[in-house]
Amino acid sequence: MALHLQIITPAKTVFDDEVDEVTLPTSTGQITVLPHHVALVTAIEPGVLIYKKHQKENHLAAGFGFAQVGADNVKILVDLAAPEEEIEEKRIEEAKKQAEEALKMKHTLSEEEYATAAANLQKALIQLKIKRRRRA
């Protein structure tokens, strides 16, 4: 039996197909969902989202969002879901530098601006991790 996995961002549906399992970066740690999983809703944190299809692992950089898990389906709504081939390393390096510079100016930022910069840095770092994972 397979799981039906949907990964949706505000811009598009990134993935919509059957998979064998999915591993999610949640706010309480990483969880792996298999068919017949107990139903749950969980927060997704920036991290590596992995799904297996026909024993092949596929990695995506995930941002903030939520996952709804049912016995035979997983729906993930996140602000970022980037497969390795879509990550532009130079653009992400620039975003990382901008976020780091913003965080250095903490005393001039509002709480919201600081939180946005910190979130942007987390998402940049996870995208770079995905992009560079095979080089290590």
Protein Blocks (a to p, Z undefined) as FASTA:
>chain_A
ZZddddddfkbcfbdcddfbdcdddfkbccdddehiacdddddddddddddeehiacddd
dddddddddfkbccdddfbdcdfklpcfklmmmmmmmmmmmmmmmmmpcfklmmmmmmmm
mmmmmmmmmmmmmmZZ
